[in-house]
Structure formats: C-alpha cells, structure tokens
Amino acid sequence: MPVEFLYLIVLLVTICVFFIVLKRPIYEGMLAGFIVMLTITGQWGNAWKYVYQASTNTLFYAIVAFMVVAQIFTGTRVIDACVEVVLSLFGKIRGGTGYVALLVSSFMGALSGSAAGNVAATGVFTIPSMIRSGFPDYLASNICMASSTMGNMIPPSGIIVASFGILTTLYGEDAYSMSQFWLLMWGISLWFIIQRAVTIFVFCKYHKINALPASEVPRFGDAMRRGWRSMMIPVVILLPFMLDAMFKETFFTSRLTAAGASAMSSCVLLFTPGIAAVYALFIIRKDMKVGPKEIAKLLTKGTKSIVPVSATIFFAYCISNLFEALKVGENIGTLISSWGFGLVALAVILPLFTAILGMILPGSSQVAIFGTAIVSVMAQAGANPFLVAGMLPVICGAMEGMTPPLALCMYTAMGISGAGMKETTRNCLIWCVLHYLLSVVFLIGVIPTLGLV
C-alpha cells in the first residue's frame, strides 16, 4: 500500500476515534490528526511553518468573515421578513411550505456556511410549517436537511472560496476570476435547486399534500412592504461580484489597469461581508439599538458556533499545508491516474469517495486536503478544471452531514421534527442518491451552466 494512503487512513482513524469513540468536537479531532501526522511523518521541525501558513491564509479570513455576517443576520432577525415574502408567494401552492424550506434553507446555508447550524436555525419554523401542511415528519426533516446542506455550494459560502483557491494554486491567480467562479456556482446550484424542487413535487403528489390554510398565508403586498429592505440583502451581496464579472475587462481594466482590476477582484471577497453587515444593521436600526456594545453582544452569542467551525477549518488548513509539503494529494492523484480510469469512471468514483469522507470530515476540510488532487486527476482525464473546481463544494460541502450513518444534519432535523430513525434514514438515502447521480452527470460535463463552461 502506498505510504500516502497509509497517511490518509491514520488521519481518518484518528478523527473517528476522537469524534465517534471519545465524543469530542470535530476540531479536537482535526488538531489530534495534525499532531499525529506531524509525528508519523517526522515533520515536527516544520510544524510552525504549517501553522503560520494557515494563519496568513486570506481565504481562511474570508470564510470567518462570512460566518460573522451570518451571526449578524441571525441575531437581528433581518431574514425573517424575507421568509414572510417567500411564504406569501408559495403558501397557497400544494406543498408550498416545502418549496419555502428549499429556498430559505438554501439561502441561509449560503450565508452561514454551517449546514447543521442552518438546519437548527431555519428548521425551527420550516419543519413545523411543513408538518402542519401535511408533510410526514421524516420527509419534512429531510427537505430541511437536503436544502440546508446545499447552502455550502451557493455563493457566498466559504467552501466556494476555498475551492477557488484550488484553481489559483494550480493555474495561477490570473487564469480565473472569483466573479466568474461565483457565476459558475450559481449556474451549478440552479440545477440542484431544480432537482430538489422536482423531488419535493413528486413527494407531494405521493403523500397528497395540500396548501396552507388561507388564514396562515400573508398577503404579498403586506409582506413586501415590511420586507423589501431585507429582500435587498442578496442584491447587496451579489451585485459587486456581478459587476466585476461583467465589466472587469471592458470598464475596470481600462480605468484601473489590469493590475488594479485584478486587485479589485481580490478585494471584493473581503469587503462584501462588511457591506452586507452594515446594510443589515442599518435597516434594522429602528427595531433595535445598534452600537458597539450591541454588536459585541450579538457576536458574543455567535461565538459558540463561529469558533468551533473556524478552528476546524484552521487545523484542516494546517493538515493541508503538511500534506502539500509531502505532496500527498499529488502522489495520490498520480496513483489514481496510473490506474487508467477514464472520465466517466472518475466521475462515478470521486463523488462516492467524498460522500464517504463527508461522514467524518467537514466539506471545507475535504476541499483543503483533497481538492488539488481531485481537480488535477479529473483535468488529466479530460474534464474542464474550472467545472471540476466548481463541483468541489457540491461533492464535498453539500454531502457533509447528509450521508448516513453519521448524518449530523439529519439528526439535527430529527430533533426538531421528532421523526423516527428508520423511516428518516430510508428517505434520506433517496436524497443522497439523487444528489450523487446529478453530481456524476455534471462531472462528465454534459449539463450547461450559464454558458461558462
């Protein structure tokens, strides 16, 4: 067995022991894995180097910034008005609450970057609403679960930032722009949103689910009057990236030079969370006092969710830096390439591999550790590396916490709905298989994505 596979097995076993056997948080397992890897590879002399590289990684700070913004959105409840607008549009449709859960959980998941946390945040009102309108409790749980995990593949999710970093590492910072990559992710995500919407429609027909009572559906005009400012939040977040993607070559380059336009593209990722946060606090100022003390209290409440995820990502980057120095991913990629698998075979194998890893490793960790190898191997087999990098959040991030038996997101949703384990797990497998199959088709390259690939 190649030594690189031995490193991988030891890492996974270490994390499993801490997370499953010792019942310790995943970030402790990641730290233990880093320590064990340093020990068995004899890299203790370079330990500080790997830690320093992780601490100066701008992508890491961008991920944390978006998680902080998510806490501001949650704490101010500025998103509630968006939910009311969506209910006014879909509440009278058969199974409309399921489509509301799809849209709300997907959007919130993109902001939070934490699938399980998103299930908890949105499931407390979407799951009871679905059950009230006739959804079986296990189906309501899995709709929320499948929608929430998909947030990891919808901009501005932090995993997308990490995936773009794979492209810049392999092909240079000038080969692709973040704005182009975000548009690609929207093109990919649109198909998966449609897939989940069709799945909900089929289940609604099967279970004969009806619409909400008219008395529980807000009027669209009233909802828009109360929530139009909140509905501008997606615009505030996406507009800078849209402008950069559409006018970088024709407008910004001519005025800022190529170097200036490239620098602006890099800055967009860092200043957008701040703008979104300021806007959210501005529109909520009449309903709550907004000042340094209030913001500090708001963020203090979110520390328990921000710090563990940040620590997990940080130690994952430490492991990634170690593996990169040892060329683990490159060597595994070379080994897989030597097996002579074609594009179709790799498209079938790799998503299954990441689905299994998703039981124990966060999607961001998978991308950091294996992303380079996945993109390289698929590109050698004839796939478009731009598309493959765009699929990393899909096969790594979206499957995290979704695949039984260690489906953390499924368990979180079950805790809200009170659904049984057996029927929920069976139904969950349907969602997992459908997501996997669509991922395979995408990796083969037969589905268009907004004309970007």
C-alpha positions, 0 to 999 in steps of 0.5 A: 500500500502506498505510504500516502494512503497509509497517511490518509487512513491514520488521519481518518482513524484518528478523527473517528476515534476522537469524534465517534469513540471519545465524543469530542468536537470535530476540531479536537479531532482535526488538531489530534490528526495534525499532531499525529501526522506531524509525528508519523511523518517526522515533520515536527521541525516544520510544524510552525511553518504549517501553522503560520501558513494557515494563519496568513491564509486570506481565504481562511479570513474570508470564510470567518468573515462570512460566518460573522455576517451570518451571526449578524443576520441571525441575531437581528432577525433581518431574514425573517421578513424575507421568509414572510415574502417567500411564504406569501408567494408559495403558501397557497401552492400544494406543498408550498411550505416545502418549496419555502424550506428549499429556498430559505434553507438554501439561502441561509446555508449560503450565508452561514456556511454551517449546514447543521447550524442552518438546519437548527436555525431555519428548521425551527419554523420550516419543519413545523410549517411543513408538518402542519401542511401535511408533510410526514415528519421524516420527509419534512426533516429531510427537505430541511436537511437536503436544502440546508446542506446545499447552502455550502455550494451557493455563493457566498459560502466559504467552501466556494472560496476555498475551492477557488483557491484550488484553481489559483494554486494550480493555474495561477491567480490570473487564469480565473476570476472569483466573479466568474467562479461565483457565476459558475456556482450559481449556474451549478446550484440552479440545477440542484435547486431544480432537482430538489424542487422536482423531488419535493413535487413528486413527494407531494403528489405521493403523500397528497399534500395540500396548501396552507390554510388561507388564514396562515398565508400573508398577503404579498403586498403586506409582506413586501412592504415590511420586507423589501429592505431585507429582500435587498440583502442578496442584491447587496451581496451579489451585485459587486461580484456581478459587476466585476464579472461583467465589466472587469475587462471592458470598464475596470481594466481600462480605468484601473489597469489590469493590475488594479482590476485584478486587485479589485477582484481580490478585494471584493471577497473581503469587503462584501461581508462588511457591506452586507453587515452594515446594510443589515444593521442599518435597516434594522436600526429602528427595531433595535439599538445598534452600537458597539456594545450591541454588536459585541453582544450579538457576536458574543452569542455567535461565538459558540458556533463561529469558533468551533467551525473556524478552528476546524477549518484552521487545523484542516488548513494546517493538515493541508499545508503538511500534506502539500509539503509531502505532496500527498494529494499529488502522489495520490492523484498520480496513483489514481491516474496510473490506474487508467480510469477514464472520465466517466469512471472518475466521475462515478468514483470521486463523488462516492469517495467524498460522500464517504469522507463527508461522514467524518470530515467537514466539506471545507476540510475535504476541499483543503486536503483533497481538492488539488488532487481531485481537480488535477486527476479529473483535468488529466482525464479530460474534464474542464478544471474550472467545472471540476473546481466548481463541483468541489463544494457540491461533492464535498460541502453539500454531502457533509452531514447528509450521508448516513450513518453519521448524518449530523444534519439529519439528526439535527432535523430529527430533533426538531421534527421528532421523526423516527430513525428508520423511516428518516434514514430510508428517505434520506438515502433517496436524497443522497442518491439523487444528489450523487447521480446529478453530481456524476452527470455534471462531472462528465460535463454534459449539463450547461451552466450559464454558458461558462463552461 
